[in-house]
Amino acid sequence: MISHWKGTGKKPVIAYAVAGQGRGHVAKSVAIAQMLRNQYDVVFFAGGEAYDFLIRAELPVVQIPTPRFSFKNNAIHIPGTIRRNFSLVLGLRKILAKIGRDLQELNPALIISDFESLLPRAGRKLSIPVLQISHQVVLLCCKTPAPLKERFNRFKAWAITRIMISHFDRALGVSFFEAPIKKRFRNKVAILPPALRETLIERTTTKRERGEHILVYLSCKAFGWVMDKLANHPNFQFVVYGLDEENLPEYPNVIHKPISPEGFMDDLLGAKAVIANGGHNFISEAAWLDLPILSFWVEGQFEQWLNAWYVEKMGLGRMVDSIQRTDLILAEFLNALSHSPSRPKARIPDGNQRLHEGILAFLKENQHHTPSRLRTTDAVT
């Protein structure tokens, strides 16, 4: 069942699959869908936080299962993650058959996937063209730096990404930093600047006044300990999104707010700086706004380490390179805000137009696609 479906039947359909955990994937996917709305009807397939976001935004969406991670002590908890996803693995055959029937009913011209693995697998049985658009394309298809202590984590990230991005006809990686593409992918992969939300671009066309607060977005609840660190700096006001408000200590200078697109955008545009974990989309938007960034990352999650490392390498801000150095680096970051009005050194371009052109070019190449028949008993691997 498609929620909030308002298709007219006059425009071709794109099925857009979105990873369910973390809000960066869905924010980017909505930004890309907005570029295509005049020419295509976009129907999302999502679960978890992405599904909740799309329902609140009253966008057409089909709910699907989504892999979920468990966290403990600032790191992914493997046993807990296995337990959370056991039923999904057991029911995979039926899940893929159901998705296949939904796709046949929609008859999409294209599947776009943002780090979601089920739709591309179901679409392969129907011979539907698949375009991957995500930052994780960089992990799979590009050469990335890593110190010795991060190389095993880099391998794990590559292996997980290989499972999640198991099939594509073309891939567009979005990234605020440049990374060389591996030779074997050069004919089917391009790396483009980040996609930015339409409302962000629209609201920055007029003069923007920076406020005095620091916006804190920590999408993983494992970062609750950061609140105690912020409380040690009473001369700064922190507005925090993404954590469980019911189970956090209260401090006079730390304001917790529930996620809402409008409120979050207001606080982002009025911030003097941001503090974030290593999620790519939020870092990209903050960097595009020229906001100084302090970045943490989930231990063992190489993509977040990589993003935080590039934040510092590109002069966009600071990375917290170890939990033990959090107090020192946070104090240095805040001290620099007080004494130096200088903006980040790098300028992040808007990749929306190039992404739009890349999608339309891929659609043109595959405009004669006719879906195959899919038996409901087919297993997709």
Helices and strands as residue ranges (DSSP letters): E 2-3, E 13-18, H 24-36, E 41-46, H 48-56, E 61-63, E 71-72, E 75-76, H 78-90, H 92-106, E 110-114, H 118-125, E 130-134, H 136-141, G 148-150, H 151-164, E 170-174, G 183-185, E 189-192, H 198-203, E 213-217, G 221-223, H 226-231, E 237-241, G 245-247, E 254-257, H 261-269, E 273-276, H 280-288, E 293-295, H 302-313, E 317-319, G 323-325, H 326-339, H 352-365
